[in-house]
Amino acid sequence: MVIILDLADEAATHRLGATLAGLAAAGDVIALEGDLGSGKTALARAFIRALTGPEEEVPSPTFTLAQLYDCENATIWHFDLYRLEKPEDALELGIEDAFAEGISLIEWPDRLGGWLPADRLTVALSSGTGAGSRRVRLTGGPAWTTRLQETFGD
C-alpha cells in the first residue's frame, strides 16, 4: 500500500510522527528515507515524544548510531546509519534485538542492504512545493496495510 501526503510545515511533520507512533507496535520497523535536511530526524523526534512524553530529550544518533527510549509498549530504537561502514556492522548495534522486540526507527535504511526487513513501513520524505513543506510517501508492507488504510484511507 502506498499513500502520498503533502505536509505544509514542520508542525504537520510532527503530527504525522505522532500519528505513526500511535499505530506502531513491538516488532515494527520504520525506515525513514530522504536527503539531508528532509525531515527524518524531526519526524523521529515527534514519534518518540508521542510515546515517551513531550519533555523527552531526543538527540540525533548521528555519532552514537543508536539511541534507545523506553515507552509503555516497547523500547524504541532510533538508528541513524549514515556513518555505518557496512551492513554487517549493524549487528554490533543490537539491530536484531530491535527488530524482534522493539520499535525500530531507521534513518538511512539503505545502509542495511539485505538486513532491512521486507515487512516494514517506509517513510520517504522530500521537499514540497512551498517553503518548509514536505511530500511524504508511505509504503507499507503486509503488517502495515490495514493500519494505514484505517488511518489514511485508500
N, CA, C and O atoms as a GROMACS GRO file, in nm:
protein
  616
    1MET      N    1   0.084  -0.118   0.000
    1MET     CA    2   0.000   0.000   0.000
    1MET      C    3   0.088   0.123   0.000
    1MET      O    4   0.187   0.130   0.073
    2VAL      N    5   0.053   0.222  -0.081
    2VAL     CA    6   0.128   0.346  -0.091
    2VAL      C    7   0.033   0.463  -0.068
    2VAL      O    8  -0.076   0.468  -0.126
    3ILE      N    9   0.075   0.556   0.017
    3ILE     CA   10  -0.002   0.677   0.046
    3ILE      C   11   0.091   0.796   0.030
    3ILE      O   12   0.203   0.795   0.081
    4ILE      N   13   0.046   0.898  -0.042
    4ILE     CA   14   0.123   1.022  -0.061
    4ILE      C   15   0.055   1.132   0.020
    4ILE      O   16  -0.066   1.152   0.010
    5LEU      N   17   0.134   1.202   0.100
    5LEU     CA   18   0.083   1.312   0.180
    5LEU      C   19   0.166   1.437   0.155
    5LEU      O   20   0.287   1.430   0.138
    6ASP      N   21   0.100   1.551   0.152
    6ASP     CA   22   0.169   1.679   0.148
    6ASP      C   23   0.160   1.741   0.286
    6ASP      O   24   0.051   1.757   0.342
    7LEU      N   25   0.274   1.777   0.341
    7LEU     CA   26   0.282   1.837   0.475
    7LEU      C   27   0.320   1.983   0.458
    7LEU      O   28   0.425   2.014   0.402
    8ALA      N   29   0.237   2.071   0.508
    8ALA     CA   30   0.255   2.215   0.484
    8ALA      C   31   0.375   2.273   0.558
    8ALA      O   32   0.437   2.368   0.510
    9ASP      N   33   0.408   2.216   0.674
    9ASP     CA   34   0.513   2.277   0.756
    9ASP      C   35   0.566   2.175   0.857
    9ASP      O   36   0.524   2.059   0.859
   10GLU      N   37   0.658   2.221   0.941
   10GLU     CA   38   0.718   2.132   1.041
   10GLU      C   39   0.614   2.080   1.140
   10GLU      O   40   0.625   1.965   1.184
   11ALA      N   41   0.515   2.159   1.174
   11ALA     CA   42   0.410   2.113   1.265
   11ALA      C   43   0.334   1.994   1.204
   11ALA      O   44   0.297   1.902   1.276
   12ALA      N   45   0.313   1.997   1.074
   12ALA     CA   46   0.246   1.884   1.007
   12ALA      C   47   0.334   1.759   1.011
   12ALA      O   48   0.285   1.648   1.023
   13THR      N   49   0.465   1.779   1.000
   13THR     CA   50   0.559   1.667   1.011
   13THR      C   51   0.551   1.608   1.151
   13THR      O   52   0.553   1.486   1.167
   14HIS      N   53   0.543   1.694   1.252
   14HIS     CA   54   0.531   1.646   1.390
   14HIS      C   55   0.401   1.569   1.410
   14HIS      O   56   0.400   1.465   1.477
   15ARG      N   57   0.292   1.619   1.353
   15ARG     CA   58   0.163   1.548   1.365
   15ARG      C   59   0.170   1.410   1.300
   15ARG      O   60   0.116   1.313   1.354
   16LEU      N   61   0.235   1.402   1.185
   16LEU     CA   62   0.248   1.272   1.119
   16LEU      C   63   0.331   1.177   1.207
   16LEU      O   64   0.295   1.060   1.222
   17GLY      N   65   0.439   1.226   1.264
   17GLY     CA   66   0.520   1.142   1.354
   17GLY      C   67   0.438   1.089   1.470
   17GLY      O   68   0.449   0.972   1.506
   18ALA      N   69   0.356   1.175   1.531
   18ALA     CA   70   0.271   1.133   1.642
   18ALA      C   71   0.166   1.033   1.597
   18ALA      O   72   0.135   0.938   1.669
   19THR      N   73   0.110   1.053   1.478
   19THR     CA   74   0.010   0.960   1.424
   19THR      C   75   0.072   0.822   1.402
   19THR      O   76   0.013   0.721   1.439
   20LEU      N   77   0.190   0.819   1.343
   20LEU     CA   78   0.257   0.691   1.318
   20LEU      C   79   0.293   0.623   1.450
   20LEU      O   80   0.287   0.500   1.461
   21ALA      N   81   0.331   0.701   1.550
   21ALA     CA   82   0.362   0.644   1.682
   21ALA      C   83   0.240   0.573   1.739
   21ALA      O   84   0.252   0.468   1.801
   22GLY      N   85   0.123   0.631   1.718
   22GLY     CA   86   0.000   0.570   1.767
   22GLY      C   87  -0.035   0.439   1.697
   22GLY      O   88  -0.114   0.360   1.749
   23LEU      N   89   0.023   0.416   1.581
   23LEU     CA   90  -0.002   0.294   1.505
   23LEU      C   91   0.102   0.185   1.531
   23LEU      O   92   0.078   0.068   1.501
   24ALA      N   93   0.215   0.223   1.586
   24ALA     CA   94   0.329   0.131   1.598
   24ALA      C   95   0.314   0.034   1.713
   24ALA      O   96   0.250   0.062   1.814
   25ALA      N   97   0.377  -0.082   1.694
   25ALA     CA   98   0.377  -0.187   1.796
   25ALA      C   99   0.515  -0.254   1.798
   25ALA      O  100   0.594  -0.239   1.706
   26ALA      N  101   0.540  -0.327   1.906
   26ALA     CA  102   0.666  -0.400   1.917
   26ALA      C  103   0.687  -0.487   1.794
   26ALA      O  104   0.594  -0.553   1.748
   27GLY      N  105   0.808  -0.488   1.743
   27GLY     CA  106   0.842  -0.565   1.624
   27GLY      C  107   0.833  -0.486   1.495
   27GLY      O  108   0.873  -0.535   1.390
   28ASP      N  109   0.780  -0.362   1.501
   28ASP     CA  110   0.768  -0.280   1.380
   28ASP      C  111   0.901  -0.216   1.343
   28ASP      O  112   0.980  -0.176   1.428
   29VAL      N  113   0.923  -0.209   1.213
   29VAL     CA  114   1.040  -0.143   1.157
   29VAL      C  115   0.990  -0.030   1.068
   29VAL      O  116   0.909  -0.051   0.978
   30ILE      N  117   1.040   0.091   1.095
   30ILE     CA  118   1.002   0.209   1.017
   30ILE      C  119   1.129   0.268   0.957
   30ILE      O  120   1.216   0.318   1.028
   31ALA      N  121   1.136   0.261   0.826
   31ALA     CA  122   1.253   0.309   0.752
   31ALA      C  123   1.228   0.452   0.708
   31ALA      O  124   1.132   0.479   0.636
   32LEU      N  125   1.313   0.545   0.751
   32LEU     CA  126   1.299   0.687   0.719
   32LEU      C  127   1.399   0.723   0.610
   32LEU      O  128   1.520   0.728   0.633
   33GLU      N  129   1.347   0.749   0.491
   33GLU     CA  130   1.431   0.781   0.376
   33GLU      C  131   1.420   0.928   0.340
   33GLU      O  132   1.317   0.992   0.363
   34GLY      N  133   1.528   0.982   0.283
   34GLY     CA  134   1.527   1.120   0.237
   34GLY      C  135   1.666   1.179   0.243
   34GLY      O  136   1.754   1.128   0.312
   35ASP      N  137   1.685   1.286   0.169
   35ASP     CA  138   1.813   1.356   0.168
   35ASP      C  139   1.839   1.423   0.303
   35ASP      O  140   1.751   1.430   0.388
   36LEU      N  141   1.961   1.472   0.320
   36LEU     CA  142   1.993   1.551   0.439
   36LEU      C  143   1.897   1.668   0.448
   36LEU      O  144   1.873   1.736   0.349
   37GLY      N  145   1.842   1.692   0.566
   37GLY     CA  146   1.752   1.804   0.587
   37GLY      C  147   1.610   1.781   0.540
   37GLY      O  148   1.530   1.875   0.536
   38SER      N  149   1.575   1.659   0.505
   38SER     CA  150   1.440   1.632   0.452
   38SER      C  151   1.335   1.615   0.562
   38SER      O  152   1.216   1.612   0.532
   39GLY      N  153   1.378   1.603   0.687
   39GLY     CA  154   1.282   1.592   0.797
   39GLY      C  155   1.279   1.458   0.867
   39GLY      O  156   1.190   1.433   0.948
   40LYS      N  157   1.374   1.370   0.838
   40LYS     CA  158   1.377   1.238   0.900
   40LYS      C  159   1.388   1.248   1.052
   40LYS      O  160   1.311   1.184   1.124
   41THR      N  161   1.481   1.326   1.100
   41THR     CA  162   1.502   1.338   1.244
   41THR      C  163   1.385   1.411   1.310
   41THR      O  164   1.345   1.374   1.420
   42ALA      N  165   1.330   1.512   1.246
   42ALA     CA  166   1.214   1.583   1.301
   42ALA      C  167   1.096   1.487   1.318
   42ALA      O  168   1.027   1.491   1.420
   43LEU      N  169   1.073   1.402   1.220
   43LEU     CA  170   0.965   1.305   1.230
   43LEU      C  171   0.994   1.204   1.340
   43LEU      O  172   0.905   1.169   1.418
   44ALA      N  173   1.119   1.157   1.348
   44ALA     CA  174   1.157   1.061   1.452
   44ALA      C  175   1.139   1.122   1.591
   44ALA      O  176   1.089   1.054   1.682
   45ARG      N  177   1.179   1.247   1.610
   45ARG     CA  178   1.163   1.312   1.741
   45ARG      C  179   1.016   1.319   1.781
   45ARG      O  180   0.981   1.289   1.895
   46ALA      N  181   0.930   1.357   1.687
   46ALA     CA  182   0.787   1.367   1.717
   46ALA      C  183   0.730   1.229   1.750
   46ALA      O  184   0.649   1.216   1.842
   47PHE      N  185   0.772   1.127   1.678
   47PHE     CA  186   0.731   0.990   1.704
   47PHE      C  187   0.769   0.949   1.846
   47PHE      O  188   0.685   0.900   1.922
   48ILE      N  189   0.895   0.969   1.880
   48ILE     CA  190   0.946   0.928   2.012
   48ILE      C  191   0.876   1.006   2.123
   48ILE      O  192   0.835   0.946   2.223
   49ARG      N  193   0.863   1.135   2.107
   49ARG     CA  194   0.797   1.216   2.211
   49ARG      C  195   0.650   1.181   2.228
   49ARG      O  196   0.596   1.195   2.337
   50ALA      N  197   0.586   1.137   2.122
   50ALA     CA  198   0.445   1.096   2.133
   50ALA      C  199   0.431   0.974   2.224
   50ALA      O  200   0.327   0.956   2.288
   51LEU      N  201   0.534   0.891   2.231
   51LEU     CA  202   0.527   0.769   2.314
   51LEU      C  203   0.597   0.781   2.448
   51LEU      O  204   0.569   0.703   2.540
   52THR      N  205   0.687   0.879   2.462
   52THR     CA  206   0.763   0.891   2.588
   52THR      C  207   0.728   1.017   2.666
   52THR      O  208   0.756   1.024   2.785
   53GLY      N  209   0.669   1.115   2.601
   53GLY     CA  210   0.636   1.241   2.666
   53GLY      C  211   0.706   1.356   2.597
   53GLY      O  212   0.816   1.340   2.544
   54PRO      N  213   0.643   1.474   2.598
   54PRO     CA  214   0.697   1.590   2.525
   54PRO      C  215   0.828   1.644   2.581
   54PRO      O  216   0.900   1.715   2.510
   55GLU      N  217   0.860   1.611   2.704
   55GLU     CA  218   0.984   1.663   2.765
   55GLU      C  219   1.106   1.577   2.733
   55GLU      O  220   1.218   1.614   2.768
   56GLU      N  221   1.085   1.463   2.666
   56GLU     CA  222   1.196   1.372   2.635
   56GLU      C  223   1.298   1.441   2.544
   56GLU      O  224   1.263   1.496   2.439
   57GLU      N  225   1.423   1.438   2.586
   57GLU     CA  226   1.530   1.490   2.501
   57GLU      C  227   1.560   1.384   2.396
   57GLU      O  228   1.584   1.268   2.430
   58VAL      N  229   1.559   1.423   2.270
   58VAL     CA  230   1.579   1.327   2.161
   58VAL      C  231   1.691   1.378   2.070
   58VAL      O  232   1.664   1.442   1.968
   59PRO      N  233   1.816   1.350   2.106
   59PRO     CA  234   1.926   1.392   2.021
   59PRO      C  235   1.934   1.304   1.896
   59PRO      O  236   1.889   1.190   1.897
   60SER      N  237   1.991   1.358   1.791
   60SER     CA  238   2.014   1.277   1.672
   60SER      C  239   2.122   1.174   1.703
   60SER      O  240   2.226   1.209   1.760
   61PRO      N  241   2.100   1.048   1.666
   61PRO     CA  242   2.202   0.946   1.693
   61PRO      C  243   2.311   0.939   1.585
   61PRO      O  244   2.364   0.832   1.557
   62THR      N  245   2.343   1.054   1.526
   62THR     CA  246   2.441   1.056   1.417
   62THR      C  247   2.575   0.996   1.459
   62THR      O  248   2.635   0.921   1.381
   63PHE      N  249   2.623   1.026   1.577
   63PHE     CA  250   2.755   0.978   1.619
   63PHE      C  251   2.748   0.850   1.700
   63PHE      O  252   2.840   0.769   1.695
   64THR      N  253   2.639   0.830   1.775
   64THR     CA  254   2.625   0.708   1.854
   64THR      C  255   2.566   0.594   1.769
   64THR      O  256   2.577   0.478   1.807
   65LEU      N  257   2.505   0.626   1.657
   65LEU     CA  258   2.439   0.536   1.564
   65LEU      C  259   2.305   0.483   1.616
   65LEU      O  260   2.218   0.448   1.537
   66ALA      N  261   2.288   0.477   1.748
   66ALA     CA  262   2.160   0.428   1.803
   66ALA      C  263   2.132   0.494   1.937
   66ALA      O  264   2.222   0.515   2.018
   67GLN      N  265   2.005   0.525   1.959
   67GLN     CA  266   1.956   0.575   2.088
   67GLN      C  267   1.835   0.490   2.124
   67GLN      O  268   1.755   0.455   2.037
   68LEU      N  269   1.820   0.458   2.252
   68LEU     CA  270   1.708   0.378   2.299
   68LEU      C  271   1.620   0.460   2.391
   68LEU      O  272   1.668   0.541   2.470
   69TYR      N  273   1.488   0.436   2.380
   69TYR     CA  274   1.390   0.507   2.461
   69TYR      C  275   1.286   0.406   2.510
   69TYR      O  276   1.230   0.330   2.430
   70ASP      N  277   1.261   0.406   2.638
   70ASP     CA  278   1.160   0.316   2.693
   70ASP      C  279   1.023   0.382   2.686
   70ASP      O  280   1.008   0.500   2.720
   71CYS      N  281   0.926   0.306   2.642
   71CYS     CA  282   0.788   0.353   2.645
   71CYS      C  283   0.701   0.237   2.694
   71CYS      O  284   0.752   0.128   2.721
   72GLU      N  285   0.573   0.258   2.704
   72GLU     CA  286   0.483   0.159   2.763
   72GLU      C  287   0.482   0.027   2.686
   72GLU      O  288   0.483  -0.080   2.748
   73ASN      N  289   0.479   0.033   2.554
   73ASN     CA  290   0.460  -0.089   2.472
   73ASN      C  291   0.590  -0.162   2.439
   73ASN      O  292   0.591  -0.284   2.426
   74ALA      N  293   0.698  -0.088   2.426
   74ALA     CA  294   0.824  -0.148   2.380
   74ALA      C  295   0.936  -0.047   2.394
   74ALA      O  296   0.912   0.069   2.430
   75THR      N  297   1.056  -0.089   2.368
   75THR     CA  298   1.169   0.002   2.360
   75THR      C  299   1.176   0.055   2.217
   75THR      O  300   1.168  -0.022   2.121
   76ILE      N  301   1.192   0.185   2.204
   76ILE     CA  302   1.211   0.246   2.072
   76ILE      C  303   1.361   0.252   2.046
   76ILE      O  304   1.437   0.303   2.127
   77TRP      N  305   1.401   0.200   1.932
   77TRP     CA  306   1.539   0.204   1.888
   77TRP      C  307   1.546   0.304   1.773
   77TRP      O  308   1.488   0.281   1.667
   78HIS      N  309   1.617   0.414   1.793
   78HIS     CA  310   1.632   0.516   1.689
   78HIS      C  311   1.773   0.503   1.632
   78HIS      O  312   1.871   0.534   1.700
   79PHE      N  313   1.782   0.458   1.509
   79PHE     CA  314   1.909   0.437   1.443
   79PHE      C  315   1.932   0.547   1.339
   79PHE      O  316   1.840   0.586   1.268
   80ASP      N  317   2.055   0.597   1.332
   80ASP     CA  318   2.100   0.683   1.223
   80ASP      C  319   2.221   0.613   1.164
   80ASP      O  320   2.330   0.615   1.222
   81LEU      N  321   2.202   0.551   1.049
   81LEU     CA  322   2.305   0.465   0.992
   81LEU      C  323   2.391   0.534   0.887
   81LEU      O  324   2.463   0.468   0.812
   82TYR      N  325   2.383   0.666   0.882
   82TYR     CA  326   2.460   0.741   0.782
   82TYR      C  327   2.609   0.705   0.787
   82TYR      O  328   2.674   0.696   0.683
   83ARG      N  329   2.662   0.685   0.906
   83ARG     CA  330   2.805   0.659   0.923
   83ARG      C  331   2.840   0.509   0.926
   83ARG      O  332   2.955   0.473   0.948
   84LEU      N  333   2.740   0.422   0.905
   84LEU     CA  334   2.763   0.278   0.905
   84LEU      C  335   2.851   0.242   0.786
   84LEU      O  336   2.820   0.279   0.672
   85GLU      N  337   2.959   0.169   0.810
   85GLU     CA  338   3.052   0.136   0.702
   85GLU      C  339   3.005   0.020   0.616
   85GLU      O  340   3.020   0.023   0.494
   86LYS      N  341   2.949  -0.083   0.679
   86LYS     CA  342   2.897  -0.197   0.604
   86LYS      C  343   2.776  -0.253   0.678
   86LYS      O  344   2.768  -0.241   0.800
   87PRO      N  345   2.682  -0.315   0.606
   87PRO     CA  346   2.558  -0.362   0.668
   87PRO      C  347   2.580  -0.451   0.791
   87PRO      O  348   2.504  -0.441   0.888
   88GLU      N  349   2.680  -0.537   0.788
   88GLU     CA  350   2.704  -0.629   0.899
   88GLU      C  351   2.736  -0.556   1.030
   88GLU      O  352   2.716  -0.611   1.138
   89ASP      N  353   2.785  -0.433   1.020
   89ASP     CA  354   2.818  -0.356   1.140
   89ASP      C  355   2.695  -0.328   1.224
   89ASP      O  356   2.706  -0.302   1.344
   90ALA      N  357   2.577  -0.331   1.162
   90ALA     CA  358   2.453  -0.306   1.236
   90ALA      C  359   2.427  -0.414   1.341
   90ALA      O  360   2.357  -0.389   1.439
   91LEU      N  361   2.482  -0.533   1.321
   91LEU     CA  362   2.463  -0.640   1.419
   91LEU      C  363   2.525  -0.603   1.553
   91LEU      O  364   2.474  -0.641   1.658
   92GLU      N  365   2.636  -0.529   1.549
   92GLU     CA  366   2.701  -0.485   1.673
   92GLU      C  367   2.617  -0.383   1.749
   92GLU      O  368   2.638  -0.362   1.868
   93LEU      N  369   2.522  -0.320   1.681
   93LEU     CA  370   2.434  -0.221   1.744
   93LEU      C  371   2.312  -0.286   1.812
   93LEU      O  372   2.235  -0.218   1.879
   94GLY      N  373   2.297  -0.418   1.795
   94GLY     CA  374   2.181  -0.487   1.852
   94GLY      C  375   2.058  -0.479   1.764
   94GLY      O  376   1.946  -0.491   1.813
   95ILE      N  377   2.077  -0.460   1.635
   95ILE     CA  378   1.963  -0.439   1.547
   95ILE      C  379   1.870  -0.562   1.540
   95ILE      O  380   1.750  -0.547   1.518
   96GLU      N  381   1.924  -0.680   1.559
   96GLU     CA  382   1.840  -0.800   1.559
   96GLU      C  383   1.743  -0.798   1.678
   96GLU      O  384   1.627  -0.835   1.664
   97ASP      N  385   1.791  -0.754   1.795
   97ASP     CA  386   1.704  -0.741   1.912
   97ASP      C  387   1.598  -0.634   1.888
   97ASP      O  388   1.482  -0.651   1.925
   98ALA      N  389   1.639  -0.524   1.826
   98ALA     CA  390   1.546  -0.416   1.796
   98ALA      C  391   1.434  -0.466   1.706
   98ALA      O  392   1.316  -0.438   1.730
   99PHE      N  393   1.470  -0.540   1.602
   99PHE     CA  394   1.370  -0.592   1.508
   99PHE      C  395   1.276  -0.690   1.576
   99PHE      O  396   1.156  -0.693   1.545
  100ALA      N  397   1.327  -0.770   1.666
  100ALA     CA  398   1.246  -0.874   1.730
  100ALA      C  399   1.153  -0.820   1.839
  100ALA      O  400   1.039  -0.865   1.851
  101GLU      N  401   1.202  -0.724   1.917
  101GLU     CA  402   1.128  -0.685   2.038
  101GLU      C  403   1.092  -0.537   2.046
  101GLU      O  404   1.004  -0.500   2.123
  102GLY      N  405   1.158  -0.454   1.970
  102GLY     CA  406   1.139  -0.310   1.984
  102GLY      C  407   1.062  -0.250   1.868
  102GLY      O  408   1.011  -0.321   1.781
  103ILE      N  409   1.055  -0.120   1.870
  103ILE     CA  410   1.006  -0.042   1.757
  103ILE      C  411   1.130   0.026   1.700
  103ILE      O  412   1.197   0.102   1.770
  104SER      N  413   1.160  -0.001   1.574
  104SER     CA  414   1.283   0.049   1.513
  104SER      C  415   1.253   0.164   1.417
  104SER      O  416   1.177   0.149   1.322
  105LEU      N  417   1.314   0.279   1.444
  105LEU     CA  418   1.312   0.393   1.354
  105LEU      C  419   1.451   0.401   1.293
  105LEU      O  420   1.550   0.417   1.365
  106ILE      N  421   1.460   0.390   1.160
  106ILE     CA  422   1.592   0.380   1.098
  106ILE      C  423   1.610   0.490   0.994
  106ILE      O  424   1.545   0.490   0.889
  107GLU      N  425   1.699   0.584   1.024
  107GLU     CA  426   1.739   0.684   0.926
  107GLU      C  427   1.852   0.623   0.843
  107GLU      O  428   1.940   0.555   0.896
  108TRP      N  429   1.850   0.649   0.713
  108TRP     CA  430   1.945   0.594   0.617
  108TRP      C  431   1.935   0.441   0.612
  108TRP      O  432   2.036   0.372   0.625
  109PRO      N  433   1.815   0.387   0.595
  109PRO     CA  434   1.795   0.242   0.597
  109PRO      C  435   1.865   0.169   0.482
  109PRO      O  436   1.890   0.049   0.492
  110ASP      N  437   1.897   0.239   0.374
  110ASP     CA  438   1.966   0.176   0.261
  110ASP      C  439   2.101   0.120   0.303
  110ASP      O  440   2.154   0.030   0.237
  111ARG      N  441   2.158   0.172   0.412
  111ARG     CA  442   2.289   0.125   0.461
  111ARG      C  443   2.281  -0.019   0.514
  111ARG      O  444   2.384  -0.084   0.532
  112LEU      N  445   2.158  -0.069   0.539
  112LEU     CA  446   2.143  -0.205   0.590
  112LEU      C  447   2.147  -0.312   0.482
  112LEU      O  448   2.164  -0.430   0.512
  113GLY      N  449   2.132  -0.272   0.357
  113GLY     CA  450   2.132  -0.370   0.249
  113GLY      C  451   2.026  -0.477   0.275
  113GLY      O  452   1.911  -0.445   0.303
  114GLY      N  453   2.066  -0.603   0.266
  114GLY     CA  454   1.976  -0.716   0.283
  114GLY      C  455   1.927  -0.738   0.425
  114GLY      O  456   1.838  -0.820   0.447
  115TRP      N  457   1.982  -0.667   0.522
  115TRP     CA  458   1.938  -0.681   0.662
  115TRP      C  459   1.806  -0.607   0.689
  115TRP      O  460   1.742  -0.631   0.791
  116LEU      N  461   1.766  -0.518   0.599
  116LEU     CA  462   1.643  -0.442   0.619
  116LEU      C  463   1.523  -0.534   0.593
  116LEU      O  464   1.511  -0.589   0.484
  117PRO      N  465   1.434  -0.551   0.694
  117PRO     CA  466   1.320  -0.641   0.676
  117PRO      C  467   1.227  -0.593   0.564
  117PRO      O  468   1.206  -0.473   0.545
  118ALA      N  469   1.172  -0.687   0.490
  118ALA     CA  470   1.079  -0.655   0.382
  118ALA      C  471   0.947  -0.603   0.436
  118ALA      O  472   0.885  -0.514   0.377
  119ASP      N  473   0.902  -0.657   0.549
  119ASP     CA  474   0.775  -0.614   0.607
  119ASP      C  475   0.802  -0.496   0.700
  119ASP      O  476   0.828  -0.514   0.820
  120ARG      N  477   0.795  -0.378   0.643
  120ARG     CA  478   0.826  -0.256   0.716
  120ARG      C  479   0.738  -0.144   0.664
  120ARG      O  480   0.669  -0.159   0.564
  121LEU      N  481   0.742  -0.032   0.733
  121LEU     CA  482   0.683   0.091   0.682
  121LEU      C  483   0.798   0.178   0.635
  121LEU      O  484   0.889   0.209   0.712
  122THR      N  485   0.794   0.217   0.509
  122THR     CA  486   0.894   0.310   0.457
  122THR      C  487   0.830   0.448   0.448
  122THR      O  488   0.725   0.466   0.387
  123VAL      N  489   0.896   0.544   0.510
  123VAL     CA  490   0.852   0.683   0.508
  123VAL      C  491   0.957   0.761   0.430
  123VAL      O  492   1.066   0.788   0.481
  124ALA      N  493   0.924   0.795   0.306
  124ALA     CA  494   1.018   0.868   0.219
  124ALA      C  495   0.979   1.015   0.219
  124ALA      O  496   0.869   1.051   0.176
  125LEU      N  497   1.069   1.100   0.266
  125LEU     CA  498   1.045   1.244   0.276
  125LEU      C  499   1.122   1.319   0.169
  125LEU      O  500   1.236   1.286   0.138
  126SER      N  501   1.058   1.419   0.112
  126SER     CA  502   1.123   1.505   0.013
  126SER      C  503   1.066   1.646   0.026
  126SER      O  504   0.967   1.668   0.095
  127SER      N  505   1.129   1.740  -0.040
  127SER     CA  506   1.082   1.878  -0.037
  127SER      C  507   0.946   1.889  -0.103
  127SER      O  508   0.918   1.822  -0.202
  128GLY      N  509   0.861   1.975  -0.046
  128GLY     CA  510   0.730   2.001  -0.104
  128GLY      C  511   0.736   2.121  -0.197
  128GLY      O  512   0.844   2.166  -0.236
  129THR      N  513   0.621   2.171  -0.232
  129THR     CA  514   0.614   2.282  -0.328
  129THR      C  515   0.631   2.419  -0.263
  129THR      O  516   0.672   2.514  -0.330
  130GLY      N  517   0.601   2.432  -0.134
  130GLY     CA  518   0.613   2.561  -0.066
  130GLY      C  519   0.729   2.561   0.031
  130GLY      O  520   0.784   2.456   0.064
  131ALA      N  521   0.766   2.680   0.078
  131ALA     CA  522   0.874   2.692   0.175
  131ALA      C  523   0.839   2.615   0.302
  131ALA      O  524   0.733   2.635   0.361
  132GLY      N  525   0.928   2.526   0.343
  132GLY     CA  526   0.909   2.448   0.464
  132GLY      C  527   0.814   2.330   0.449
  132GLY      O  528   0.790   2.257   0.546
  133SER      N  529   0.761   2.310   0.330
  133SER     CA  530   0.668   2.198   0.310
  133SER      C  531   0.744   2.072   0.270
  133SER      O  532   0.857   2.077   0.222
  134ARG      N  533   0.677   1.959   0.291
  134ARG     CA  534   0.737   1.830   0.256
  134ARG      C  535   0.633   1.743   0.188
  134ARG      O  536   0.512   1.759   0.208
  135ARG      N  537   0.681   1.654   0.107
  135ARG     CA  538   0.597   1.549   0.048
  135ARG      C  539   0.644   1.418   0.111
  135ARG      O  540   0.764   1.392   0.121
  136VAL      N  541   0.548   1.336   0.152
  136VAL     CA  542   0.580   1.210   0.218
  136VAL      C  543   0.512   1.097   0.143
  136VAL      O  544   0.394   1.104   0.107
  137ARG      N  545   0.589   0.993   0.120
  137ARG     CA  546   0.536   0.871   0.058
  137ARG      C  547   0.547   0.760   0.162
  137ARG      O  548   0.657   0.722   0.202
  138LEU      N  549   0.432   0.708   0.204
  138LEU     CA  550   0.427   0.597   0.298
  138LEU      C  551   0.406   0.469   0.220
  138LEU      O  552   0.308   0.456   0.146
  139THR      N  553   0.495   0.374   0.235
  139THR     CA  554   0.483   0.245   0.169
  139THR      C  555   0.484   0.138   0.277
  139THR      O  556   0.584   0.116   0.344
  140GLY      N  557   0.370   0.072   0.292
  140GLY     CA  558   0.355  -0.026   0.400
  140GLY      C  559   0.359  -0.168   0.350
  140GLY      O  560   0.295  -0.203   0.251
  141GLY      N  561   0.435  -0.250   0.423
  141GLY     CA  562   0.435  -0.393   0.398
  141GLY      C  563   0.307  -0.453   0.455
  141GLY      O  564   0.222  -0.379   0.505
  142PRO      N  565   0.292  -0.584   0.449
  142PRO     CA  566   0.169  -0.650   0.493
  142PRO      C  567   0.126  -0.614   0.635
  142PRO      O  568   0.006  -0.599   0.661
  143ALA      N  569   0.219  -0.601   0.727
  143ALA     CA  570   0.183  -0.570   0.865
  143ALA      C  571   0.126  -0.429   0.880
  143ALA      O  572   0.061  -0.399   0.980
  144TRP      N  573   0.149  -0.344   0.781
  144TRP     CA  574   0.105  -0.204   0.789
  144TRP      C  575  -0.018  -0.174   0.706
  144TRP      O  576  -0.080  -0.069   0.727
  145THR      N  577  -0.057  -0.260   0.615
  145THR     CA  578  -0.164  -0.230   0.521
  145THR      C  579  -0.294  -0.189   0.590
  145THR      O  580  -0.348  -0.082   0.560
  146THR      N  581  -0.343  -0.270   0.680
  146THR     CA  582  -0.470  -0.239   0.748
  146THR      C  583  -0.458  -0.112   0.831
  146THR      O  584  -0.548  -0.029   0.830
  147ARG      N  585  -0.348  -0.096   0.902
  147ARG     CA  586  -0.330   0.023   0.986
  147ARG      C  587  -0.330   0.150   0.901
  147ARG      O  588  -0.391   0.250   0.939
  148LEU      N  589  -0.262   0.146   0.787
  148LEU     CA  590  -0.258   0.263   0.700
  148LEU      C  591  -0.395   0.292   0.638
  148LEU      O  592  -0.437   0.407   0.630
  149GLN      N  593  -0.463   0.188   0.594
  149GLN     CA  594  -0.596   0.206   0.536
  149GLN      C  595  -0.692   0.267   0.637
  149GLN      O  596  -0.766   0.359   0.604
  150GLU      N  597  -0.691   0.218   0.759
  150GLU     CA  598  -0.783   0.268   0.862
  150GLU      C  599  -0.751   0.412   0.901
  150GLU      O  600  -0.841   0.487   0.938
  151THR      N  601  -0.625   0.451   0.893
  151THR     CA  602  -0.584   0.584   0.936
  151THR      C  603  -0.590   0.687   0.825
  151THR      O  604  -0.634   0.800   0.847
  152PHE      N  605  -0.547   0.650   0.704
  152PHE     CA  606  -0.535   0.746   0.596
  152PHE      C  607  -0.632   0.721   0.481
  152PHE      O  608  -0.639   0.802   0.388
  153GLY      N  609  -0.706   0.611   0.486
  153GLY     CA  610  -0.797   0.578   0.376
  153GLY      C  611  -0.725   0.513   0.262
  153GLY      O  612  -0.605   0.484   0.272
  154ASP      N  613  -0.796   0.489   0.153
  154ASP     CA  614  -0.735   0.418   0.038
  154ASP      C  615  -0.647   0.506  -0.040
  154ASP      O  616  -0.589   0.463  -0.139
   0.00000   0.00000   0.00000
